[in-house]
Amino acid sequence: MEIVPETSRDPAQVEALRTAALEYKVATAVARKQKETGLWGGNLLATGPDRLTGAKEAGTIHQYRHLLELGWSRDLRTFRLTDRFFFRLLSRDEDPALLLEFQRAAKTDAGLGMWARNLGREAAAAALARGGHAEDPRLRGTAHRISTDVSAFVRSELAEKPFRKAHGKTVLDPAAIPATLYAIEMLAFMPSLQRERAGFIERLGQYFSTTAPKREYYVLAGEKLFPPHHVVLGDPMHADAQGHVEDVAFAVYWLELLARLGIVRQVVPAARVLARLFSETDNDGIWTPKNLRAVPKSEQPLISHYFPLEGEGKSPAQRQTDVTFRLALIAKLIGLPIEVVA
């Protein structure tokens, strides 16, 4: 519905779509797993079973945002239950229970506990911004603190050399506070904060135009090492000079965030990738690349709430549905004319 201008929306059709979203079996399966505490899976950050943290299923951040992407209304009780927990995370409440999957390990590793609280706070901020709380002063305060830290990193010498050695591995320097996917998603859904921090958003655009490091590295959290799925250093799409990317699913996620930030045309790799993806659409706007044999899959687990949204099926058209929808949404966000055919 976000693609169709409000003036062109048929109220009866909108209501029918909302009902269909509420009854969609993928969404109802997610909702059934929510506990009365508002949490899913007894964890906060997992996108599925995770050996490192012991999570057995996808957690609260993932499932909350998944339901939003599936079209559930933000005022439902499902979200209100979880919002209370998220706002507690923003308040810097030191209750050990808020650490969820990291609670036991943090008892003997204070550094891990601090890292988990900070990342959990960013993830909660992203979810709340996506869930319609962009003007809540509690979220705005958190967003300004996160923006200030990331801005300091982008302008620092650490942005050029953000690594060090630890435990025989290359790790992100603990003093470095780069942007995370959570932080960027939070900013993408806070337009008033974007206006207030316009200089910062412009610097982000310049930074995301730089080539990402090619070396393998880890995030050091206390005494534990984690893969850097959430960290953004330079261009996370790893696009080549012609705008080719290996991970199309992640590319449309990232391009949508940049479009919401108003910088997709200023970020050089993003502009190239977007132009290439648009060039692969047919006269009806359907994404139709050559030799497409399966639904695009992503190597980035943090976007599994976002892509794909359509459940399993046998229709060849499902290979194109999600990317086509996202490209249409991006086009609308950047002001390109969209013709919606009923």
N, C-alpha and C positions, 0 to 999 in steps of 0.2 A: 504493500500500500504506500510505502514511502516514495516510490517512484512516481505515482500518479498525483498530480496537483490536487490540492484540497477542493478547488472549485470544480474539478472534473469527476469527483468521486460520487458514486451512486450510494446513498446511505443504506439501502437494502442490500446491495452487494457487499458493502463494507461489513455489515453485521453478519452476513452469511460467511464471509471469509474469517471473521473473528471466531465464529462458532466452529468452523472447520479446523482452525488452528488449535482450539481447545480440545477438539476430539481427535486430533492427529495422533496416531498410535505411538509414534516416536516420542512425542511430547508427553503423552500421558504415562508412558513407561518411565520417563525421567521423573515426573512429578510424584509418582507412587513411591519412589525411593527416598523422598525427603522425610526426615524425622520431625517430630514436634518441636525440636530445638531450632528448626530452620536449616539444619545442616544436612549434607549428603555424605555418605561414605565414611563418616567419622574423621574426615580430613579436610583440609582447606585447598591445597594446591594441586593435588594429583589429577592428571587427565585420564587415568586408568590405573590398572595394577602397577605398582611401583616397588621394585625390590629394595631401592635405597631407603625409602621411608616406611616400607611395610604396608602401604595402602593397598587395599584389595579391590577398589573400584574408583571411578572418577569422583572427585570431591566437589566442594561447595562452590568455589569460584567458577569452575568449568560448567557445572549443571545450571547454576543461576543464569549465566550468560547464554547458555545453550537455549534455555526456554525463551529468553528475550529474542534471540535470533530466529526462533521458530514462530515468533509472532504473538506470544502471550502478552496480555495487557499488563503494564507495569504496576497497576493498582491492585492486583490480585493478592489475596492473603499469602499465597506461596512466596511472593517476594517480600512482603512486609515482615514475615517471620525472620527471614534471613537478614533483612536490613538492620534489625536491632543488633545482631551479632557483628555485622560489618562496622557499624558506627562505634561499637565498643573497641574494635581494632584501631579505628582512627583516633580514639581518645587516648591512646598509649596506656591503656589499662594493663597493669603488670601481672594480672591473674595468670598463673601458669597454664590453666585450662585453655586459654586462648591460643596456645601454641599447637593444640591438637596433635597432629602426627609427629611433631617435633618435641612434644612435652617431655617424654622419657629421656631422650638423648640430651636435651638441654640442661637436665639436672646436673650433669657432669661436664658440660661444655657450654660455658656462658657465651662464647663467641658464636656458636651455632644458634643459641637462643636469640641473640641480638639480630643476627642475619635473618632468621625466620620471622621475627616480629616485623622487621623493616620490609621484607618482601611481601609478607601477608598484608601489611598496611597498604602497600602499593596496589596489590591485587584487589583488595577490598575497595580502594578508591576507584579503580577502573570499573569494577562491577557497579558501584553506586552511580558513577557518572553515566554509564550505559543504561542504568535503570531509572534515569530521569531525576536525579538529585543534584544536578549540576550547580544549582544556586544555593544549596544548603551551606550555611557558613562553616559547618564542621568539615565538609568536604573541601570547600574552597581554601580553608586554612591549610589542610593537608596538601592540597594541590600546589599551593604557593611554595611550601617547604620543599616538596619534591622538585619543583621547577628550579628553585634556587640552587639546590645541590647539583642537578644535572647541568645547569648553565655554568656553574663554576668548573665542572669537569671539562666541558667542551672548550672552555677558554684556557685550560691549564696545560702544562707540559705533559701531564699524564695522558692526555688525549692522543699524543704522538707515540708514546711508549707506555702502554697501560699494563705491561706484563712483568712478572718476576718469577723466580724459581722457588718452589716449596714442595717438600715431600718427593723430590725427584721429578716433579712435573712443572710444566709452564702453567701459571695461574694468573688470573686477573689480580692486579695489585689491590689489596684490601682498602687502600686509600682512594682508589678510583670509584667514582659513582656515576657510571654512564647511564644513559636512558635504558629502560627496560620496555618490553612490549606492553607491560601493564601501564607504565607511566605514559606511553604514547597513546594508548587506547583511552586512558583517562582524559588526557588533553584533547583528544579528538572529539569528545562529547561534551566539552566545556567551552563553547564559543565565546562567552563573555571573558573568561580567563585568557583565551587566546588574544583577544583585543588588548587586554591589560598587559600582557607579556609579549607584545608584538616583536620586540627586538630578540627575545629568546627564541621565539618560533622561527624567525629568520635565520638565526644561528644554527638551529637544528637542521633547517633545510640545507645549509651549506655543509654541515657535518655529514648528513646522510648522502651527500653527493660524492663523498670520498670512498675510496676502495676499502672494503673490509679486510681485516687481517686474514691471511690464509692459514696461519699456523694453528694447530690444535691446542686448545687451552681448557682450563677448568676454573670453576669458581670455588675459592677456598672459604668455607663457612665454618669458623672455629677450627676444628681438627678434621672436618670432613670435606671431601671433594665432590662437587656436583657438576653435571654438564651445563653449559651456559645457554640453555634454550631461551631464557628470558632476556639475555643481554643483547643490546644493539650497539655494535661498533661499526660505524660507516654504513655502507649500503648492504642491508641484510638480504637483498634478493640475489646478490652476486651476479648482476646482469653484465652481459658483454657489451661491446661497443654498438652492436646492432639491436640491442634490446631483447636478446634471447635470454630466457631463464629456464632452469631445469624444473623449478617448483612453481608451477602456474597457480596452484591453490594458495600458496603463501603470497605470491605476487599480488593477487587480487585483494587479499586481506590488507596487505601493506599499502597498496595504492588507494584503497578506500580510506584508510586512516589519514594518509597524506592529503587526500581530497578534502576530508573533513577539516584538516588543519589549514587548508587553503594554500598548500605549497607543492602540490603534486607536479605542477608545471615548472617550478623553480628547481626541484631536485632532478638533476640531469639524468641519472639512471632511470628514475621513475618515469620521466617524460618519454624516454625511449621505449621502455617496456610497455607503457600505456598505448603509445602510438602503434606498436607492433600488434598488441592484442586487439585494438580497434580495427587494424587492417585485416585481421583474420575473421571479421564478422561479415555475413552476407548482406544482401540488400534489405533483408527484414530485420537486421540487427542480431541475428543468431550467430553465436561464436562457432565457427566452422573451420578449424585448422585442418591441415592435411594430416592424414594418417592417424587420426584419433581413434584408438581402439578400446579405450577404457576410460572410466571416470578419473580425472586427475587426482593423484594422491600426494600428500605433503609429507616431507621429512620433519616438519616442525610440529611437535605434539601439542603445543599451546594454542593452535588454531583449530583443533578438532571440534570445538563448540560451534565453529563458524562455517566449516566446510568439510564434507557436503551437508546440506540441510535436507535434501530429499532422501527418503528411505530407500532401501534396496528394491530393485525392480529389474525387469528384463528389457525394457525399452531402450534402444540405442540412443534416443534423444536425451536420456539421463546423463550421458557423457557431457552434454553441453549445457544443461539447465542451470547449474549453479554459477558457472562462469558468465553465461549470458546475462543472468539476473544481476550479478555484481557489476559487470561492465555497464549495464543500463543505469544502475544506481550511481556509479562513479560519474557517468556522463551527466546525470541530473545534478549531482553535487557541484560539478565544475561549470554548470551553466549551459551545457549543450542541449539543443532541442530534442525532446523525446516524444515520440508518437506511440501511445499505448493502444494496442489493438485488443478489443474485448474478445 
